[in-house]
Amino acid sequence: MAARILLSLLISFSFSVAFGGDPSPLQDFCVADLDSPVLENGFVCKDPKVVKAEDFYISGLNLRGNTSNSFGSYANRITVEQLPGLNTLGISVARADFAPLGINPPHYHPRASEILTVLEGTLLAGFVTSNPENRLITKVLNKGDAFVFPAGLVHFQKNIGPGYAYSISGLSSQNPGVVTIANAVFGSNPDISGHILAKAFQIDQKVINQIQEKF
Ligand SMILES: *[C@@H]1O[C@H](CO)[C@@H](O)[C@H](O)[C@H]1NC(C)=O
C-alpha cells in the first residue's frame, strides 16, 4: 500500500515536470482560430481543410525595429497572435534591435525558455538565478553567438558594441508572456502601496513615489 502511494506520487511528480511547458499537440497542427468566442488553454483549431500556407508564415523579421525610445531597443515578438500556425506547438520567435548603448530591460517570460542568437553587433546578456543564491550569470555575445535564458528567470541584454546590434530568439512557448520587472513593480495598475515597496527595496517612500511617477 505504502509502495503504491509512493509510486503514484512519483508518477504525478514526473508528470508535473514533463508538462512544465506548453502542452503537447494531439494532432499535426491546430491553426489558431483567433476569432472564435470559445475560450480554452490556447486557441481552438481552424478547420484543417481551410488551413493555408499563410497560416504558418510571417515576413518582416529582416526589418530593423524602431529603437528611438528611452531603452534604445525594440522587440518584435512573433507569438500565436501574429502567427496562428504556432498554436499548440510550443514555440515562437522574436527579433530584438538595439541602438548603441540600448538595453532590453530586466524581464522574464513566465512560460518559456529562450535561446538568443546575435546576428549583428555585440551584446552583454545576463540572467539571475532564483532565491536564495540570486547568482548573476553574464556573457558577452558577438555575431553568431547564442545564449540561453532559462524559463522564468529575470534576464536582460545591453548593446556594448560601438554600433547597432540585433538578435533573433527562439522561445519555448506559443505565448511566452513578458513581465518587465520595473513596469510590474513600479507601474502596476493600481499602484502597489508605497509602504510595501519602501520596505521591499529598503529605501525612503519618497524615492518609491518618484520612481512610480515615471511609469
Ligand atoms: C520611431 O519612434 C519615434 C518615437 O515614437 C517616432 O517619433 C519616429 O517617428 C519613429 N521613426 C520611424 C522611422 O518610424
The ligand as an SDF file (V2000), in Angstrom:
LIG
                    3D

 14 14  0  0  0  0  0  0  0  0999 V2000
   10.3670   55.9490  -34.1870 C   0  0  0  0  0  0  0  0  0  0  0  0
    9.6820   56.2060  -32.9650 O   0  0  0  0  0  0  0  0  0  0  0  0
    9.7080   57.5900  -32.5990 C   0  0  0  0  0  0  0  0  0  0  0  0
    9.1240   57.6940  -31.2040 C   0  0  0  0  0  0  0  0  0  0  0  0
    7.8750   57.0670  -31.1170 O   0  0  0  0  0  0  0  0  0  0  0  0
    8.9680   58.3890  -33.6490 C   0  0  0  0  0  0  0  0  0  0  0  0
    8.9770   59.7480  -33.3070 O   0  0  0  0  0  0  0  0  0  0  0  0
    9.6120   58.1700  -35.0160 C   0  0  0  0  0  0  0  0  0  0  0  0
    8.8630   58.8120  -35.9980 O   0  0  0  0  0  0  0  0  0  0  0  0
    9.7250   56.7070  -35.3420 C   0  0  0  0  0  0  0  0  0  0  0  0
   10.5200   56.5450  -36.5450 N   0  0  0  0  0  0  0  0  0  0  0  0
   10.1110   55.8050  -37.5600 C   0  0  0  0  0  0  0  0  0  0  0  0
   11.0660   55.7100  -38.7110 C   0  0  0  0  0  0  0  0  0  0  0  0
    9.0300   55.2270  -37.5750 O   0  0  0  0  0  0  0  0  0  0  0  0
  1  2  1  0
  1 10  1  0
  2  3  1  0
  3  4  1  0
  3  6  1  0
  4  5  1  0
  6  7  1  0
  6  8  1  0
  8  9  1  0
  8 10  1  0
 10 11  1  0
 11 12  1  0
 12 13  1  0
 12 14  2  0
M  END
$$$$
